[in-house]
């Protein structure tokens, strides 16, 4: 009964947060239609929160993303607690609990608290679902950005050597790239901001802050430095593209060299116990059988 009351409380809290989220999004949509600049300023203030910045860097840059993440966490905890409670009511769980009680020597009593805490453990693990999903999205975004940036830099350098300015090269890159890729979407955002009157340096720095990827930060810093000192844009971009390719090759070589170290733990934990059981198990069983027969032949044993 207590579990049901707690679960109902969590469900009610989740529904209340969801309704509040819908109301806030409707107000933000209305303000965006009436006052475009004010809505953008409000969004900037929201992005200063740590949770919002973390979600934005994982690709969740829509208004109310942090509220939806909190609601998702509460919903996952509720479902996890309910799932754990339903597991405790199954016959398999009850049979396992009775089996623990029948273990001689009182060893089962040591494991009983762990079995009783199963609903809360399941709820805690379920609450990590949204967090793990956001982390995976962040890793995918960084990998895609680092894979797309070197060829885009070479395109920028080629167009710059052909006499095309950065804005024209940006248009060509956006039109030729896959629009579903995160770097292409960020270039489209920079293009729209520049057309709206935002200085190009500020638009690029905002893109660097949204992505928070080292290679993109280096790219933006190189562009800003080239524009400030009047250096050749083509040479700077070509040098950055070559440097990024060398860094990716070095990273791949480092991962290949660390693979034997990472394989030690699966080998020790998974393969060696099975090998020992397969090779030493029959001999150990025969030894225990022989020792038992000898003990039975000893008087008084």
C-alpha positions as a Markdown table, in Angstrom:
| # | Residue | x | y | z |
|---|---|---|---|---|
| 1 | Unk | 0.0 | 0.0 | 0.0 |
| 2 | Unk | 2.8 | 2.4 | 0.8 |
| 3 | Unk | 4.4 | 1.8 | -2.6 |
| 4 | Unk | 1.1 | 2.5 | -4.3 |
| 5 | Unk | 0.7 | 5.8 | -2.3 |
| 6 | Unk | 4.3 | 6.9 | -3.2 |
| 7 | Unk | 3.8 | 6.0 | -6.8 |
| 8 | Unk | 0.5 | 7.9 | -7.0 |
| 9 | Unk | 2.2 | 10.9 | -5.5 |
| 10 | Unk | 5.0 | 10.8 | -8.1 |
| 11 | Unk | 2.4 | 10.4 | -10.9 |
| 12 | Unk | 0.5 | 13.4 | -9.6 |
| 13 | Unk | 3.6 | 15.5 | -9.4 |
| 14 | Unk | 4.6 | 14.4 | -12.9 |
| 15 | Unk | 1.2 | 15.3 | -14.3 |
| 16 | Unk | 1.3 | 18.7 | -12.6 |
| 17 | Unk | 4.8 | 19.4 | -14.0 |
| 18 | Unk | 3.6 | 18.3 | -17.5 |
| 19 | Unk | 0.6 | 20.7 | -17.4 |
| 20 | Unk | 2.8 | 23.5 | -16.1 |
| 21 | Unk | 5.2 | 22.8 | -19.0 |
| 22 | Unk | 2.4 | 23.0 | -21.5 |
| 23 | Unk | 1.2 | 26.3 | -20.1 |
| 24 | Unk | 4.7 | 27.8 | -20.2 |
| 25 | Unk | 5.3 | 26.6 | -23.8 |
| 26 | Unk | 2.0 | 28.2 | -24.9 |
| 27 | Unk | 3.0 | 31.5 | -23.3 |
| 28 | Unk | 6.5 | 31.3 | -24.9 |
| 29 | Unk | 4.9 | 30.6 | -28.3 |
| 30 | Unk | 2.6 | 33.6 | -27.9 |
| 31 | Unk | 5.5 | 35.9 | -26.9 |
| 32 | Unk | 7.5 | 34.6 | -29.8 |
| 33 | Unk | 4.8 | 35.6 | -32.2 |
| 34 | Unk | 4.3 | 39.0 | -30.7 |
| 35 | Unk | 7.8 | 39.9 | -29.5 |
| 36 | Unk | 10.5 | 38.1 | -31.3 |
| 37 | Unk | 13.4 | 39.8 | -29.7 |
| 38 | Unk | 11.9 | 39.4 | -26.2 |
| 39 | Unk | 11.4 | 35.7 | -26.8 |
| 40 | Unk | 15.0 | 35.3 | -27.9 |
| 41 | Unk | 16.3 | 37.2 | -24.8 |
| 42 | Unk | 14.2 | 34.9 | -22.6 |
| 43 | Unk | 15.7 | 31.9 | -24.3 |
| 44 | Unk | 19.2 | 33.2 | -23.6 |
| 45 | Unk | 18.4 | 33.6 | -19.9 |
| 46 | Unk | 17.1 | 30.0 | -19.9 |
| 47 | Unk | 20.3 | 28.7 | -21.5 |
| 48 | Unk | 22.4 | 30.0 | -18.6 |
| 49 | Unk | 21.0 | 27.4 | -16.4 |
| 50 | Unk | 23.4 | 24.4 | -16.1 |
| 51 | Unk | 20.7 | 21.8 | -17.0 |
| 52 | Unk | 19.7 | 23.8 | -20.0 |
| 53 | Unk | 23.2 | 24.2 | -21.2 |
| 54 | Unk | 23.9 | 20.5 | -20.8 |
| 55 | Unk | 20.8 | 19.6 | -22.8 |
| 56 | Unk | 21.6 | 22.2 | -25.5 |
| 57 | Unk | 25.0 | 20.8 | -26.0 |
| 58 | Unk | 23.4 | 17.4 | -26.5 |
| 59 | Unk | 21.1 | 18.8 | -29.2 |
| 60 | Unk | 18.0 | 19.5 | -27.2 |
| 61 | Unk | 17.7 | 23.3 | -27.8 |
| 62 | Unk | 14.0 | 23.6 | -27.9 |
| 63 | Unk | 12.2 | 25.8 | -25.2 |
| 64 | Unk | 11.2 | 23.8 | -22.2 |
| 65 | Unk | 13.7 | 20.9 | -22.8 |
| 66 | Unk | 14.9 | 21.0 | -19.2 |
| 67 | Unk | 11.3 | 20.8 | -17.9 |
| 68 | Unk | 10.6 | 17.8 | -20.1 |
| 69 | Unk | 13.8 | 16.2 | -18.9 |
| 70 | Unk | 12.7 | 16.5 | -15.3 |
| 71 | Unk | 9.3 | 15.2 | -16.1 |
| 72 | Unk | 10.9 | 12.2 | -17.9 |
| 73 | Unk | 13.1 | 11.5 | -14.9 |
| 74 | Unk | 10.1 | 11.5 | -12.5 |
| 75 | Unk | 8.0 | 9.3 | -14.9 |
| 76 | Unk | 10.9 | 6.8 | -15.2 |
| 77 | Unk | 11.3 | 6.6 | -11.4 |
| 78 | Unk | 7.5 | 6.1 | -11.0 |
| 79 | Unk | 7.5 | 3.3 | -13.7 |
| 80 | Unk | 10.6 | 1.7 | -12.1 |
| 81 | Unk | 9.1 | 1.6 | -8.7 |
| 82 | Unk | 5.8 | 0.2 | -10.0 |
| 83 | Unk | 7.7 | -2.3 | -12.1 |
| 84 | Unk | 9.8 | -3.4 | -9.1 |
| 85 | Unk | 6.7 | -3.7 | -6.9 |
| 86 | Unk | 5.0 | -5.9 | -9.6 |
| 87 | Unk | 8.1 | -8.1 | -9.7 |
| 88 | Unk | 7.9 | -8.6 | -5.9 |
| 89 | Unk | 4.3 | -9.9 | -6.3 |
| 90 | Unk | 5.2 | -12.6 | -8.9 |
| 91 | Unk | 5.5 | -16.2 | -7.9 |
| 92 | Unk | 9.1 | -16.4 | -9.1 |
| 93 | Unk | 10.1 | -13.7 | -6.7 |
| 94 | Unk | 8.3 | -15.3 | -3.8 |
| 95 | Unk | 9.8 | -18.6 | -4.6 |
| 96 | Unk | 13.3 | -17.1 | -4.6 |
| 97 | Unk | 12.6 | -15.4 | -1.3 |
| 98 | Unk | 11.5 | -18.8 | 0.2 |
| 99 | Unk | 14.6 | -20.4 | -1.3 |
| 100 | Unk | 16.8 | -17.8 | 0.5 |
| 101 | Unk | 15.1 | -18.5 | 3.8 |
| 102 | Unk | 15.9 | -22.3 | 3.4 |
| 103 | Unk | 19.6 | -21.7 | 3.0 |
| 104 | Unk | 21.3 | -23.3 | 6.0 |
| 105 | Unk | 23.6 | -21.3 | 8.3 |
| 106 | Unk | 21.6 | -18.1 | 8.1 |
| 107 | Unk | 23.2 | -16.9 | 4.8 |
| 108 | Unk | 19.9 | -16.2 | 3.3 |
| 109 | Unk | 19.1 | -13.7 | 6.0 |
| 110 | Unk | 22.1 | -11.6 | 4.7 |
| 111 | Unk | 20.6 | -11.4 | 1.2 |
| 112 | Unk | 17.0 | -10.7 | 2.4 |
| 113 | Unk | 17.5 | -6.9 | 2.7 |
| 114 | Unk | 18.8 | -6.8 | -0.9 |
| 115 | Unk | 15.7 | -8.6 | -2.1 |
| 116 | Unk | 13.5 | -6.3 | -0.2 |
| 117 | Unk | 15.2 | -3.2 | -1.7 |
| 118 | Unk | 14.6 | -4.5 | -5.2 |
| 119 | Unk | 11.8 | -2.0 | -6.1 |
| 120 | Unk | 13.9 | 1.0 | -5.0 |
| 121 | Unk | 17.0 | -0.3 | -6.9 |
| 122 | Unk | 14.9 | -0.8 | -10.0 |
| 123 | Unk | 13.4 | 2.7 | -9.6 |
| 124 | Unk | 16.8 | 4.2 | -9.2 |
| 125 | Unk | 18.2 | 2.5 | -12.3 |
| 126 | Unk | 15.1 | 3.5 | -14.3 |
| 127 | Unk | 15.6 | 7.1 | -13.3 |
| 128 | Unk | 19.0 | 7.0 | -15.0 |
| 129 | Unk | 17.3 | 6.3 | -18.4 |
| 130 | Unk | 16.9 | 9.9 | -19.5 |
| 131 | Unk | 20.3 | 10.9 | -18.3 |
| 132 | Unk | 22.0 | 8.0 | -20.2 |
| 133 | Unk | 20.0 | 8.9 | -23.3 |
| 134 | Unk | 21.1 | 12.5 | -23.2 |
| 135 | Unk | 24.7 | 11.4 | -22.7 |
| 136 | Unk | 24.5 | 9.1 | -25.7 |
| 137 | Unk | 23.1 | 11.9 | -27.8 |
| 138 | Unk | 25.9 | 14.2 | -26.7 |
| 139 | Unk | 28.5 | 11.6 | -27.7 |
| 140 | Unk | 26.8 | 11.1 | -31.1 |
| 141 | Unk | 26.7 | 14.8 | -31.6 |
| 142 | Unk | 30.4 | 15.3 | -30.9 |
| 143 | Unk | 31.4 | 12.3 | -33.1 |
| 144 | Unk | 29.3 | 13.6 | -36.0 |
| 145 | Unk | 30.6 | 17.2 | -35.7 |
| 146 | Unk | 34.2 | 16.0 | -35.6 |
| 147 | Unk | 33.6 | 13.8 | -38.6 |
| 148 | Unk | 31.9 | 16.6 | -40.7 |
| 149 | Unk | 34.2 | 19.5 | -39.8 |
| 150 | Unk | 37.4 | 18.6 | -41.7 |
| 151 | Unk | 35.7 | 18.2 | -45.1 |
| 152 | Unk | 33.7 | 21.4 | -44.5 |
| 153 | Unk | 36.9 | 23.2 | -43.7 |
| 154 | Unk | 38.4 | 22.0 | -47.0 |
| 155 | Unk | 35.4 | 23.3 | -48.9 |
| 156 | Unk | 35.6 | 26.6 | -47.1 |
| 157 | Unk | 39.3 | 26.8 | -48.0 |
| 158 | Unk | 38.7 | 25.9 | -51.7 |
| 159 | Unk | 36.0 | 28.5 | -52.1 |
| 160 | Unk | 38.1 | 31.1 | -50.3 |
| 161 | Unk | 41.0 | 30.4 | -52.7 |
| 162 | Unk | 38.5 | 30.8 | -55.6 |
| 163 | Unk | 37.7 | 34.3 | -54.3 |
| 164 | Unk | 34.4 | 33.7 | -52.6 |
| 165 | Unk | 33.8 | 35.4 | -49.3 |
| 166 | Unk | 33.0 | 33.6 | -46.0 |
| 167 | Unk | 29.2 | 34.3 | -46.3 |
| 168 | Unk | 29.0 | 33.0 | -49.8 |
| 169 | Unk | 31.1 | 29.9 | -48.9 |
| 170 | Unk | 28.8 | 29.3 | -45.9 |
| 171 | Unk | 25.8 | 29.3 | -48.3 |
| 172 | Unk | 27.5 | 26.7 | -50.5 |
| 173 | Unk | 28.4 | 24.5 | -47.6 |
| 174 | Unk | 24.9 | 24.6 | -46.2 |
| 175 | Unk | 23.4 | 23.8 | -49.5 |
| 176 | Unk | 25.7 | 20.9 | -50.3 |
| 177 | Unk | 25.7 | 19.2 | -46.8 |
| 178 | Unk | 23.2 | 16.9 | -45.2 |
| 179 | Unk | 20.6 | 19.1 | -43.4 |
| 180 | Unk | 20.1 | 16.5 | -40.7 |
| 181 | Unk | 23.7 | 16.7 | -39.5 |
| 182 | Unk | 24.2 | 18.8 | -36.3 |
| 183 | Unk | 27.1 | 20.9 | -37.8 |
| 184 | Unk | 25.0 | 21.7 | -40.8 |
| 185 | Unk | 22.1 | 22.8 | -38.6 |
| 186 | Unk | 24.5 | 25.1 | -36.6 |
| 187 | Unk | 25.8 | 26.6 | -39.9 |
| 188 | Unk | 22.2 | 27.3 | -40.9 |
| 189 | Unk | 21.6 | 29.0 | -37.5 |
| 190 | Unk | 24.7 | 31.1 | -38.1 |
| 191 | Unk | 23.5 | 32.0 | -41.5 |
| 192 | Unk | 20.1 | 33.1 | -40.3 |
| 193 | Unk | 21.6 | 35.1 | -37.4 |
| 194 | Unk | 24.0 | 37.0 | -39.8 |
| 195 | Unk | 21.1 | 37.7 | -42.1 |
| 196 | Unk | 19.2 | 39.0 | -39.1 |
| 197 | Unk | 21.9 | 41.5 | -38.4 |
| 198 | Unk | 24.0 | 39.7 | -35.8 |
| 199 | Unk | 27.7 | 40.3 | -36.2 |
| 200 | Unk | 29.4 | 37.3 | -37.8 |
| 201 | Unk | 32.0 | 37.0 | -35.0 |
| 202 | Unk | 29.2 | 36.9 | -32.4 |
| 203 | Unk | 27.2 | 34.4 | -34.4 |
| 204 | Unk | 30.2 | 32.1 | -34.7 |
| 205 | Unk | 31.1 | 32.4 | -31.0 |
| 206 | Unk | 27.5 | 31.5 | -30.0 |
| 207 | Unk | 27.7 | 28.4 | -32.3 |
| 208 | Unk | 30.9 | 27.5 | -30.5 |
| 209 | Unk | 29.3 | 27.8 | -27.1 |
| 210 | Unk | 26.3 | 25.8 | -28.2 |
| 211 | Unk | 28.3 | 22.9 | -29.5 |
| 212 | Unk | 31.2 | 23.0 | -26.9 |
| 213 | Unk | 33.5 | 20.9 | -29.1 |
| 214 | Unk | 37.2 | 21.5 | -29.1 |
| 215 | Unk | 37.6 | 21.3 | -32.9 |
| 216 | Unk | 34.8 | 23.8 | -33.5 |
| 217 | Unk | 36.2 | 26.2 | -30.9 |
| 218 | Unk | 39.6 | 26.1 | -32.7 |
| 219 | Unk | 37.8 | 26.7 | -36.0 |
| 220 | Unk | 36.0 | 29.7 | -34.6 |
| 221 | Unk | 39.1 | 31.1 | -32.9 |
| 222 | Unk | 41.0 | 30.8 | -36.2 |
| 223 | Unk | 38.3 | 32.6 | -38.1 |
| 224 | Unk | 38.1 | 35.4 | -35.6 |
| 225 | Unk | 41.9 | 35.8 | -35.4 |
| 226 | Unk | 42.2 | 35.8 | -39.2 |
| 227 | Unk | 39.5 | 38.5 | -39.5 |
| 228 | Unk | 41.1 | 40.6 | -36.8 |
| 229 | Unk | 44.7 | 40.5 | -38.1 |
| 230 | Unk | 43.7 | 40.4 | -41.8 |
| 231 | Unk | 45.3 | 37.0 | -42.5 |
| 232 | Unk | 44.4 | 34.8 | -45.5 |
| 233 | Unk | 41.3 | 32.9 | -44.8 |
| 234 | Unk | 42.1 | 30.0 | -47.2 |
| 235 | Unk | 45.5 | 29.2 | -45.6 |
| 236 | Unk | 44.0 | 29.3 | -42.1 |
| 237 | Unk | 41.2 | 27.0 | -43.0 |
| 238 | Unk | 43.4 | 24.5 | -44.9 |
| 239 | Unk | 45.8 | 24.4 | -41.9 |
| 240 | Unk | 43.0 | 23.7 | -39.5 |
| 241 | Unk | 41.6 | 20.9 | -41.7 |
| 242 | Unk | 45.0 | 19.2 | -41.9 |
| 243 | Unk | 45.4 | 19.6 | -38.1 |
| 244 | Unk | 42.0 | 18.1 | -37.4 |
| 245 | Unk | 42.7 | 15.1 | -39.6 |
| 246 | Unk | 46.0 | 14.5 | -37.8 |
| 247 | Unk | 44.2 | 14.7 | -34.5 |
| 248 | Unk | 41.6 | 12.2 | -35.6 |
| 249 | Unk | 44.4 | 9.8 | -36.8 |
| 250 | Unk | 46.2 | 10.2 | -33.5 |
| 251 | Unk | 42.9 | 9.5 | -31.6 |
| 252 | Unk | 42.3 | 6.4 | -33.6 |
| 253 | Unk | 45.8 | 5.1 | -33.0 |
| 254 | Unk | 45.4 | 5.8 | -29.2 |
| 255 | Unk | 42.2 | 3.8 | -29.1 |
| 256 | Unk | 43.8 | 0.9 | -30.9 |
| 257 | Unk | 46.7 | 0.9 | -28.5 |
| 258 | Unk | 44.4 | 0.9 | -25.5 |
| 259 | Unk | 42.3 | -2.0 | -26.7 |
| 260 | Unk | 44.5 | -4.8 | -25.2 |
| 261 | Unk | 44.2 | -3.1 | -21.8 |
| 262 | Unk | 40.5 | -2.9 | -22.0 |
| 263 | Unk | 40.2 | -6.5 | -23.0 |
| 264 | Unk | 41.9 | -7.6 | -19.7 |
| 265 | Unk | 38.8 | -7.2 | -17.6 |
| 266 | Unk | 36.4 | -9.2 | -19.9 |
| 267 | Unk | 39.0 | -11.9 | -20.2 |
| 268 | Unk | 39.6 | -12.2 | -16.4 |
| 269 | Unk | 35.9 | -11.9 | -15.4 |
| 270 | Unk | 34.3 | -14.0 | -18.2 |
| 271 | Unk | 36.7 | -16.3 | -19.9 |
| 272 | Unk | 39.1 | -17.4 | -17.2 |
| 273 | Unk | 36.4 | -18.6 | -14.7 |
| 274 | Unk | 34.8 | -20.7 | -17.4 |
| 275 | Unk | 38.2 | -22.1 | -18.4 |
| 276 | Unk | 39.0 | -23.0 | -14.8 |
| 277 | Unk | 35.6 | -24.7 | -14.3 |
| 278 | Unk | 36.0 | -26.6 | -17.6 |
| 279 | Unk | 39.5 | -27.8 | -16.9 |
| 280 | Unk | 39.7 | -28.1 | -13.1 |
| 281 | Unk | 36.0 | -28.9 | -12.4 |
| 282 | Unk | 36.1 | -32.7 | -13.2 |
| 283 | Unk | 39.4 | -33.1 | -11.3 |
| 284 | Unk | 38.0 | -31.2 | -8.3 |
| 285 | Unk | 34.8 | -33.2 | -8.3 |
| 286 | Unk | 36.7 | -36.5 | -8.4 |
| 287 | Unk | 38.9 | -35.3 | -5.5 |
| 288 | Unk | 35.9 | -34.3 | -3.4 |
| 289 | Unk | 34.3 | -37.7 | -4.1 |
| 290 | Unk | 37.4 | -39.6 | -3.2 |
| 291 | Unk | 37.8 | -37.5 | 0.0 |
| 292 | Unk | 34.2 | -38.2 | 1.0 |
| 293 | Unk | 34.6 | -41.9 | 0.5 |
| 294 | Unk | 37.8 | -41.9 | 2.6 |
| 295 | Unk | 36.1 | -40.0 | 5.4 |
| 296 | Unk | 33.3 | -42.4 | 5.5 |
| 297 | Unk | 35.7 | -45.3 | 5.9 |
| 298 | Unk | 37.4 | -43.7 | 8.9 |
| 299 | Unk | 35.7 | -44.8 | 12.2 |
| 300 | Unk | 34.1 | -42.0 | 14.0 |
| 301 | Unk | 34.3 | -39.6 | 11.1 |
